[in-house]
Amino acid sequence: MPIPGATTIPEVKRTSYAGEILQIFIPILLVLIFILGVFFYLEYSVETELLAERENNQVLLGSRSITRILENIAKDVHVLSQSTNLQNLLNGQGPQSKRQLEEEFLNFARNKASFDQIRFLDTTGKEVVRVNYNRGSVAAVSEEKLQNKGTRYYFRDTFKLDPGTLFISPFDLNVEQGRIEQPLKPMIRVGTPVFDTRGEKRGIVLVNYFGNELVAYLKSAMSGSTGGVMLLNSDGYWLSAPSPADEWGFMFKNERRFSTRYPDVWQEMLAQDSSQRTSEAGIFTWRTVYPLSQEATSSTGSVDPDGASGAAVGNQEYFWKVVSHVPQEILDRASLKRLGYGLALLLALSLLALIGSVFMASARLQEKAAILSLRRNEQRLRSITSELAEGLIVLDADGNLVMMNREAEEILGWREKHHKGLPLLDQLLEADTGKSGATPIEDALDLQKVYRVEEGVFRRQDGSSLPVTYTAAPVSIDDTLHGVVVSFQDITDRKRMQDELKRMATHDALTGLCNRRMTEEFLKQSFIQAQRYKKELAICMLDIDLFKQVNDSHGHQIGDQVLREVSHIISNMTRDVDCAGRYGGEEFILVLPETPVEGALALAERIRSQVAHNTVMEDEQGNPLKITISAGVAGIQEKIQGPDQLVSLADSALYHAKESGRNRVEQATHPL
């Protein structure tokens, strides 16, 4: 008789074994699913945060690059408008002055290589001098090909400006002979009115800046962006877009614009200067750039060649949006790739779960550690590059350039990619006149010591001098000198402040002349020198006639302007070795070393005549305001025992000039 259950035991064993496998496998599988799900979610979150932070940094770099470019353009236009050759042309110094201005414009265009056109237009908008870049071939336009741009909005809007004010046009496409130039040539026109020596407005200086260069700088600055780089104007039109077909809709009079395609995002962009938004279309990151400074203006411009601007545009109305757009498709592809990787990993780990759970856990921990390490390294690198405010240059033992950080490039104008491996030490260091021996950087190489220089001078790429404070530290590996690291900071502002403080301590704030303390010290030293070496010394005391009436009738602001104008005349007519000072109120003093009384009298008379014959300014009704001065002159004499007596003698002569009818010069004839 068969044993009951004999045939069922193996089945039970098989069932129990299968159940045990399921009991082990299913929890492990669930744990794997949970762990992998959490892991990939965290990874996705971290990558999204990193991407968002990276795009914020990229947009910041792009907006700063545009700001620097616009500042440089403004400086260039001011330089051109103040050209000596231009003033010569305005003052009618003949055809040669025009040729010289053309040559100056040609050299400027060659050196900058950023301007399609540099022009001087007269009061009617007729081009007087025009230089074209022509794809690198710089040439002046002949007389017969010069055009009249009097109907163009950028001429009208620039010509009506005040002195020193810039017009910055809308960023649009160049129009020649009434048509949009092909291939498309984006332009920003920057101009300023010019005046002759009489203060009469004589036209404008206008440059056409290559807009493609600004876009190229923008894209280069944002080369690390995952998304598409965009530049939008204040109406939501694309000035630069990932798809060229979307660009310049306002010029071609179509409605292809960002504000129409993404209206909700655009409204948020208008509400906030800089921010980031995630929408169905992807991640948008933006920052606002305001091209107009306090001294600049713009207008709405016109898409019609001869159209006038609709209205003037203020600083806050003229803006561009620098935008990075990471499309949702890119995010979706990254998610699908991550999902496929997760499923494959889950399958592999599921197949190995019974025998590889330990290895699986180990692999997971190693992977998390690797991701954490990558995150820390990326954060550390980002922190270093974003917070380092010093210029850094690394030279090898022969003085050749090894590395230069971005801050050093911006400050000095040198470019690592152009000078890497080339000698830079001699070009960088400014020769110290009167000093001998090696420089601190060379000493750091030769003596292998760290040197700190509080006030040094570097030479920029353009040849100009830059005051710096720097540290030179040798780099040695295994007791072998490999080079030197030079970290430096620009101390231009500090030096300027120091010089200004020194000047303020010795000069009058209103007139710019020496203050009383400085004047008295100069007189004291001059008096001692004159007595010791038996040399001449004379002083002049000058006083503005009826100055109180000027203040009472026209106000203290007009009075201050009178003081400044008279001080300017005095300063222009005295020598560098003289001391012209404001002695108090409307009274001035001239200390004239090695000058006889006759010479002092002649100088005082010239100053008196100049003041009397000049219209110092006009009053509030537009009537010429005539000013006169009286002066007293005294020279050093044997009976005079000190500078105070000399001043008193000149002051007595001044009083006599006032009593004798004013507007005259009197010589002191008797010592006190």
C-alpha positions in Angstrom: 0.0 0.0 0.0 1.5 3.3 -1.0 2.4 5.5 1.8 -0.1 8.3 1.9 1.3 11.5 0.6 4.4 10.0 -0.9 3.6 11.4 -4.2 2.7 14.8 -2.8 5.8 15.5 -0.7 8.0 16.5 -3.7 5.3 18.8 -4.9 5.0 20.4 -1.5 8.7 20.9 -1.4 8.7 22.4 -4.8 5.8 24.6 -3.8 7.6 25.7 -0.6 10.8 26.4 -2.5 9.0 28.4 -5.1 7.1 30.3 -2.4 10.3 31.0 -0.6 11.8 32.3 -3.8 8.8 34.5 -4.2 8.9 35.6 -0.6 12.5 36.7 -1.0 12.4 37.9 -4.5 9.2 40.0 -4.3 10.3 42.1 -1.2 13.7 42.6 -2.8 12.0 43.6 -6.1 9.7 46.0 -4.3 12.7 47.5 -2.4 14.6 47.7 -5.7 11.7 49.5 -7.4 11.4 51.9 -4.5 15.1 52.5 -4.2 15.6 53.0 -7.9 12.5 55.2 -8.1 13.8 57.4 -5.3 17.3 57.4 -6.7 16.2 58.5 -10.1 13.8 61.1 -8.7 16.6 62.6 -6.6 18.9 62.5 -9.6 16.3 64.2 -11.7 15.8 66.9 -9.1 19.5 67.5 -8.6 20.1 67.7 -12.4 17.1 70.1 -12.7 18.5 72.3 -10.0 21.9 72.3 -11.5 20.5 73.0 -14.9 18.4 75.9 -13.5 21.5 77.4 -11.6 23.7 76.9 -14.7 21.2 78.7 -16.9 20.9 81.6 -14.4 24.7 82.0 -14.5 24.8 81.8 -18.3 22.1 84.5 -18.6 24.0 86.7 -16.1 27.2 86.3 -18.1 25.4 87.1 -21.3 23.8 90.3 -19.9 27.1 91.5 -18.5 28.8 91.0 -21.8 26.2 93.2 -23.5 26.6 95.9 -20.9 30.4 96.0 -21.4 30.0 96.2 -25.1 27.5 99.1 -24.9 29.8 101.0 -22.4 32.7 100.6 -24.8 30.6 101.9 -27.8 29.6 104.9 -25.8 33.2 105.7 -25.0 34.2 105.4 -28.6 31.5 107.8 -29.8 32.5 110.4 -27.2 36.1 110.1 -28.4 35.1 110.6 -32.0 32.9 113.6 -31.3 35.8 115.3 -29.5 38.3 114.9 -32.3 40.7 117.7 -32.9 40.4 117.1 -36.7 36.6 117.3 -36.5 36.9 120.7 -34.7 39.4 121.9 -37.4 36.8 120.9 -40.1 34.0 122.7 -38.3 36.2 125.8 -38.0 36.7 125.8 -41.7 40.4 124.9 -42.0 40.1 123.7 -45.5 40.0 120.3 -47.4 43.0 119.1 -45.5 41.1 118.9 -42.3 38.5 116.7 -44.0 41.2 114.4 -45.2 42.7 114.2 -41.8 39.3 113.4 -40.3 38.8 110.7 -42.9 42.2 109.2 -42.0 41.3 109.3 -38.3 38.0 107.6 -38.9 39.8 105.0 -41.1 42.3 104.2 -38.4 39.6 104.0 -35.7 37.6 101.6 -37.9 40.6 99.4 -38.5 41.6 99.2 -34.8 38.1 98.5 -33.6 36.8 96.3 -36.4 33.4 96.6 -34.8 31.8 99.4 -36.8 30.2 99.0 -40.2 30.1 102.7 -40.7 31.6 105.8 -39.0 30.1 109.1 -40.2 30.0 112.8 -39.7 26.7 114.4 -41.0 26.1 118.1 -41.2 23.0 120.0 -40.0 20.9 118.8 -43.0 21.8 115.2 -42.6 24.2 115.2 -45.5 27.2 112.8 -45.0 30.4 114.9 -44.9 32.7 112.0 -44.0 31.8 108.4 -44.1 34.0 105.3 -43.6 32.8 101.8 -44.4 34.2 98.6 -43.0 33.3 96.4 -46.1 34.1 93.0 -44.6 37.5 94.0 -43.3 38.4 96.4 -46.1 38.2 99.8 -44.6 37.6 102.6 -47.0 36.3 106.2 -47.1 33.3 106.9 -49.3 34.0 109.3 -52.2 32.2 112.6 -52.4 29.8 111.7 -55.1 28.5 108.6 -53.2 27.8 110.3 -50.0 24.1 110.3 -49.1 21.7 112.5 -47.3 20.2 110.9 -44.3 18.2 113.9 -43.1 14.9 112.0 -43.3 16.1 109.0 -41.2 14.9 108.9 -37.7 18.3 108.3 -36.2 19.6 111.6 -37.6 16.6 113.6 -36.4 16.6 112.0 -33.0 20.4 112.6 -32.5 20.6 116.1 -33.9 18.1 117.5 -31.4 20.1 116.3 -28.4 22.0 118.5 -25.9 25.9 118.4 -25.7 27.3 115.3 -24.3 24.1 113.3 -24.8 24.1 110.0 -26.7 21.4 108.6 -29.0 21.3 104.8 -29.0 18.9 103.6 -31.7 16.7 100.5 -31.5 18.5 97.3 -32.5 17.3 96.8 -36.1 18.5 96.0 -39.6 20.6 98.2 -41.8 18.7 100.0 -44.6 20.5 101.2 -47.7 18.9 103.1 -50.6 15.5 102.5 -49.0 15.8 98.7 -48.7 16.8 96.3 -46.0 20.3 95.3 -46.8 20.9 91.7 -47.9 22.4 89.6 -46.4 20.8 90.9 -43.2 23.1 93.3 -41.3 21.8 93.9 -37.7 22.8 97.4 -36.5 22.9 99.6 -33.5 23.4 103.2 -34.3 25.0 105.4 -31.7 25.4 109.1 -32.2 25.9 112.4 -30.5 25.6 116.0 -31.7 28.8 118.0 -32.3 29.4 121.7 -31.7 32.0 124.1 -32.9 34.2 126.3 -30.7 31.4 128.9 -30.6 29.0 126.4 -29.2 26.9 126.2 -32.4 25.5 122.8 -33.3 27.1 121.6 -36.6 25.9 118.1 -37.1 26.3 114.7 -35.6 28.9 111.9 -35.3 27.2 108.5 -35.9 28.6 104.9 -35.8 26.9 101.8 -37.0 27.9 99.0 -34.7 27.8 95.4 -36.0 24.9 93.9 -34.2 26.1 90.4 -35.2 29.2 91.0 -33.1 27.1 91.8 -30.0 25.0 88.6 -30.7 28.3 86.6 -31.2 29.6 87.9 -27.9 26.3 87.0 -26.2 26.4 83.5 -27.6 30.0 83.1 -26.7 29.4 84.3 -23.1 26.5 81.8 -22.9 28.2 78.9 -24.6 27.7 76.7 -21.6 23.9 77.0 -21.8 21.9 73.8 -22.4 19.1 75.8 -24.0 18.7 78.1 -26.9 20.0 81.7 -26.5 17.6 84.5 -27.3 17.7 88.3 -27.3 14.3 90.1 -27.3 13.4 93.7 -27.6 10.9 95.6 -25.4 8.0 94.7 -27.8 8.8 91.0 -27.5 10.3 90.6 -31.0 13.3 88.3 -31.4 16.6 90.1 -32.2 18.4 86.7 -32.0 16.7 83.4 -31.9 17.6 79.7 -32.3 15.7 79.8 -35.5 16.7 82.6 -37.9 13.2 82.7 -39.4 11.8 84.0 -36.1 14.2 87.0 -36.1 13.4 90.7 -37.0 9.7 90.3 -37.3 9.2 94.0 -36.7 11.4 94.9 -39.7 9.6 92.5 -42.0 6.2 93.6 -40.5 5.2 90.1 -39.4 3.9 88.9 -36.1 6.6 86.4 -35.4 7.5 87.3 -31.9 8.2 85.8 -28.5 5.3 87.7 -26.8 2.8 86.1 -29.2 4.2 82.5 -29.0 4.6 82.5 -25.2 2.2 85.2 -23.9 2.1 84.1 -20.3 5.9 83.9 -20.0 6.3 87.3 -21.7 3.9 88.9 -19.2 6.0 87.5 -16.3 9.2 88.8 -18.0 7.7 92.3 -18.2 6.8 92.1 -14.5 10.3 90.9 -13.4 13.7 92.1 -14.6 15.3 88.7 -13.9 13.7 85.3 -13.0 13.1 81.8 -14.2 9.9 80.0 -15.1 9.0 76.4 -15.9 6.1 76.0 -18.4 4.8 73.5 -20.8 7.3 74.8 -23.3 10.3 74.2 -21.1 12.4 76.3 -18.8 12.8 80.0 -19.5 15.5 82.0 -17.7 15.9 85.7 -18.4 17.6 88.9 -17.3 16.9 92.5 -18.4 19.5 94.7 -20.0 18.9 98.5 -20.0 21.2 99.9 -22.8 20.6 103.6 -21.9 22.8 105.3 -19.3 21.8 108.6 -17.6 23.5 110.5 -20.5 21.7 108.5 -23.3 18.3 108.5 -24.9 16.5 106.6 -27.6 13.3 106.5 -29.6 10.9 104.0 -31.1 12.6 104.3 -34.4 10.8 103.5 -37.7 10.7 100.4 -39.9 10.1 102.8 -42.9 13.3 104.2 -44.4 12.1 107.8 -44.2 9.7 107.4 -41.3 10.0 109.5 -38.1 10.2 108.0 -34.6 6.9 107.6 -32.9 8.1 108.8 -29.6 11.2 109.3 -27.4 12.1 106.4 -25.2 13.4 106.7 -21.7 15.9 104.7 -19.7 13.4 102.3 -18.3 11.4 101.9 -21.5 14.4 100.8 -23.6 15.4 97.3 -22.6 16.3 94.0 -24.0 15.7 90.5 -22.5 18.6 88.0 -22.5 16.8 84.6 -22.5 17.8 81.0 -22.2 15.1 78.5 -23.3 15.6 74.8 -22.5 12.8 73.2 -24.6 10.5 70.6 -23.0 11.7 68.1 -25.7 15.2 68.2 -24.2 13.9 67.6 -20.7 11.6 64.8 -22.0 14.5 63.1 -23.8 16.6 63.2 -20.7 13.7 61.7 -18.7 13.1 59.0 -21.2 16.8 58.1 -21.3 16.8 58.0 -17.5 13.7 55.8 -17.5 15.1 53.4 -20.0 18.3 53.2 -18.0 16.3 52.6 -14.8 14.2 49.8 -16.4 17.3 48.0 -17.7 19.0 48.4 -14.4 15.9 47.1 -12.6 15.8 44.0 -14.9 19.5 43.3 -14.4 19.2 43.7 -10.6 16.1 41.6 -10.5 17.8 38.7 -12.3 20.7 38.9 -9.9 18.6 39.6 -6.8 18.9 36.2 -5.3 22.7 36.0 -5.5 23.7 39.7 -5.9 21.8 41.7 -3.4 25.0 42.6 -1.6 26.7 43.6 -4.8 23.6 45.6 -5.8 23.7 47.5 -2.5 27.4 48.1 -2.9 26.9 49.3 -6.5 24.2 51.7 -5.4 26.3 53.2 -2.6 29.2 53.6 -5.0 27.0 55.3 -7.5 25.5 57.6 -4.9 29.0 58.4 -3.7 30.1 59.1 -7.3 27.2 61.4 -7.9 27.7 63.3 -4.6 31.4 63.7 -5.4 30.6 65.1 -8.9 28.1 67.5 -7.3 30.6 68.7 -4.7 33.3 69.1 -7.3 31.0 71.0 -9.6 29.8 73.3 -6.7 33.3 73.9 -5.6 34.5 74.8 -9.1 31.5 77.0 -9.6 32.1 78.7 -6.3 35.8 79.4 -7.1 35.2 80.8 -10.6 32.2 82.9 -9.5 33.8 84.4 -6.4 37.4 85.0 -7.4 37.6 88.8 -7.8 41.3 89.0 -8.4 43.2 88.8 -11.7 45.3 85.6 -11.8 48.3 85.1 -14.2 50.5 82.0 -14.2 53.9 82.3 -16.0 56.5 79.5 -16.5 60.1 79.8 -15.4 61.0 81.7 -18.6 58.2 84.3 -18.2 55.9 82.7 -20.8 52.1 82.7 -20.2 50.7 79.5 -18.9 47.2 80.6 -17.8 45.2 83.7 -17.3 41.8 83.8 -15.6 38.8 85.8 -17.0 39.2 88.6 -14.5 42.8 89.2 -15.6 41.7 89.2 -19.3 39.0 91.7 -18.6 41.2 94.0 -16.6 44.3 93.9 -18.8 42.9 93.3 -22.3 45.3 90.4 -22.9 43.8 87.1 -24.1 45.1 83.8 -23.0 44.2 82.1 -26.3 46.3 84.6 -28.2 49.4 84.7 -25.9 49.5 81.3 -24.3 53.1 79.9 -24.5 54.4 83.4 -25.5 56.6 85.8 -23.5 54.4 88.1 -21.4 56.6 89.3 -18.6 58.3 92.1 -20.4 55.0 93.2 -22.0 53.2 93.1 -18.7 55.6 95.0 -16.5 55.7 98.8 -16.7 59.3 100.2 -16.6 60.0 102.0 -13.3 62.0 105.1 -14.2 64.9 105.6 -12.0 64.8 102.1 -10.5 67.4 99.4 -11.1 67.5 95.6 -10.6 65.0 92.9 -11.2 61.3 93.3 -10.7 59.5 91.5 -7.8 58.1 88.9 -10.2 61.6 88.2 -11.5 62.8 88.1 -7.9 60.1 85.6 -7.1 61.5 83.4 -9.9 65.1 83.9 -9.1 65.0 83.8 -5.3 61.9 81.6 -5.0 60.3 83.9 -2.4 56.9 85.4 -2.2 56.7 89.2 -2.9 53.9 91.5 -2.1 53.7 94.9 -3.9 51.2 97.4 -2.6 51.5 99.8 -5.5 52.8 98.6 -8.8 52.1 99.3 -12.4 51.1 96.8 -15.1 50.8 97.5 -18.8 47.5 96.8 -20.5 47.3 95.3 -24.0 46.6 98.7 -25.5 49.8 100.1 -23.9 48.1 102.1 -21.2 49.3 101.9 -17.6 47.3 100.2 -14.8 48.0 100.8 -11.1 47.8 97.5 -9.2 48.6 95.7 -6.0 49.9 92.3 -6.6 51.5 89.2 -5.1 54.1 87.1 -6.9 54.6 83.5 -5.6 56.9 80.9 -7.0 55.5 77.5 -8.0 57.8 74.6 -7.1 57.1 70.9 -7.5 59.5 68.3 -6.1 62.0 71.2 -5.4 61.9 72.2 -9.1 60.8 75.7 -10.0 58.0 75.6 -12.6 57.0 79.2 -12.7 55.3 82.0 -10.8 51.7 82.8 -9.9 50.8 86.5 -10.0 47.5 87.6 -8.4 46.6 91.3 -8.7 43.9 93.8 -8.2 43.1 97.1 -10.0 43.6 100.0 -7.6 42.8 102.7 -10.1 39.8 104.0 -8.0 41.9 103.9 -4.9 44.7 105.9 -6.5 42.2 108.4 -8.0 40.6 108.9 -4.6 44.0 109.4 -2.9 44.9 112.0 -5.5 41.6 113.7 -5.2 41.9 113.9 -1.4 45.4 115.5 -1.8 44.0 118.0 -4.2 41.0 118.8 -2.0 43.3 119.5 0.9 45.2 122.2 -1.0 42.6 123.6 -3.5 39.4 125.6 -3.2 36.4 123.4 -4.1 34.4 126.1 -6.0 37.1 127.6 -8.1 39.8 125.0 -8.3 42.5 127.5 -7.3 44.8 127.0 -4.3 43.1 127.5 -1.0 44.2 130.1 1.5 46.3 127.8 3.5 48.2 126.5 0.5 48.6 130.1 -0.8 50.0 131.4 2.5 52.4 128.4 2.7 53.6 129.0 -0.9 54.0 132.8 -0.2 56.0 132.0 3.0 58.4 129.7 1.2 58.7 132.1 -1.8 59.4 135.1 0.5 62.2 133.1 2.3 63.8 132.1 -1.1 63.6 135.7 -2.4 65.3 137.1 0.7 68.0 134.4 0.8 68.9 134.6 -2.9 68.1 138.3 -3.4 65.5 137.5 -6.1 62.3 139.4 -7.1 58.9 138.5 -5.6 55.6 140.2 -6.3 52.0 139.6 -5.4 48.7 140.7 -6.7 45.5 141.1 -4.7 42.4 141.0 -7.0 38.8 141.6 -6.0 35.6 141.4 -8.1 33.9 144.8 -8.1 30.4 145.1 -6.7 30.2 141.3 -6.2 27.6 141.7 -3.5 25.2 143.2 -6.1 25.7 140.2 -8.3 24.6 137.9 -5.5 21.8 140.1 -4.4 20.4 140.7 -8.0 21.0 137.3 -9.6 21.4 134.8 -6.8 24.3 132.9 -5.3 24.3 130.3 -8.1 25.1 133.1 -10.6 27.6 134.5 -8.1 29.4 131.1 -7.9 29.5 130.9 -11.7 31.1 134.4 -11.8 33.8 133.2 -9.3 34.5 130.2 -11.5 34.7 132.2 -14.7 37.1 134.8 -13.2 39.2 132.0 -11.6 39.4 130.3 -15.0 40.8 133.5 -16.6 43.3 133.9 -13.8 44.4 130.3 -14.0 44.9 130.5 -17.8 47.0 133.7 -17.6 49.4 132.6 -14.8 52.5 130.4 -15.1 53.0 126.9 -13.6 55.6 128.3 -11.2 53.1 130.9 -9.9 50.5 130.3 -7.2 46.9 131.6 -7.9 44.7 131.3 -4.9 41.3 132.2 -3.6 42.0 134.4 -0.6 38.5 134.8 0.6 35.0 135.5 -0.8 35.5 137.3 -4.1 39.2 138.1 -3.3 42.1 136.4 -5.1 45.8 136.5 -4.6 48.7 135.8 -7.1 52.1 134.9 -5.7 54.7 135.5 -8.5 58.2 134.3 -7.8 61.1 135.9 -9.6 58.8 138.6 -11.0 59.5 142.3 -10.7 56.7 144.7 -9.9 56.5 145.9 -13.5 55.8 142.3 -14.6 53.2 141.8 -11.9 51.5 145.1 -13.0 51.4 144.0 -16.6 49.9 140.6 -15.6 47.3 142.2 -13.4 46.4 144.6 -16.2 46.0 141.8 -18.7 43.7 139.9 -16.3 41.7 143.0 -15.6 41.3 143.7 -19.3 40.4 140.2 -20.1 37.7 140.1 -17.4 36.3 143.6 -18.4 36.1 142.8 -22.1 34.6 139.3 -21.8 31.0 138.6 -21.2 31.4 136.3 -18.3 27.9 135.0 -18.6 24.3 136.0 -19.2 21.7 136.8 -16.5 18.3 135.1 -16.3 16.8 137.6 -18.8 19.5 136.7 -21.4 21.3 140.1 -21.0 25.1 140.1 -21.0 26.5 140.3 -17.5 29.7 142.4 -17.4 32.1 141.9 -14.5 35.1 144.1 -13.6 37.9 143.6 -11.1 40.3 145.8 -9.2 43.8 144.9 -8.3 46.6 145.9 -6.0 50.3 145.0 -6.7 53.2 145.0 -4.3 56.8 143.8 -4.7 59.3 142.7 -2.1 61.3 145.6 -0.5 64.1 145.7 2.1 61.8 147.4 4.7 59.3 144.5 4.5 60.0 142.0 7.2 57.6 139.2 6.3 55.0 137.9 3.9 52.1 139.4 6.0 53.4 142.9 5.4 53.7 142.2 1.7 50.1 141.1 1.7 49.0 144.1 3.6 50.8 146.4 1.2 49.1 144.8 -1.8 45.8 144.9 0.0 46.2 148.6 0.6 46.9 149.2 -3.1 43.7 147.2 -3.8 41.8 149.4 -1.5 43.2 152.5 -3.3 42.1 151.0 -6.6 38.6 150.6 -5.3 38.5 154.1 -3.9 39.8 155.5 -7.3 36.8 154.1 -9.3 37.3 150.4 -9.5 38.2 148.4 -12.7 41.8 149.5 -12.3 45.2 148.3 -11.1 47.2 150.2 -8.5 50.8 149.7 -7.3 51.7 150.0 -3.7 54.2 152.8 -3.4 55.0 152.9 0.3 55.7 150.1 2.8 53.4 149.8 5.8 
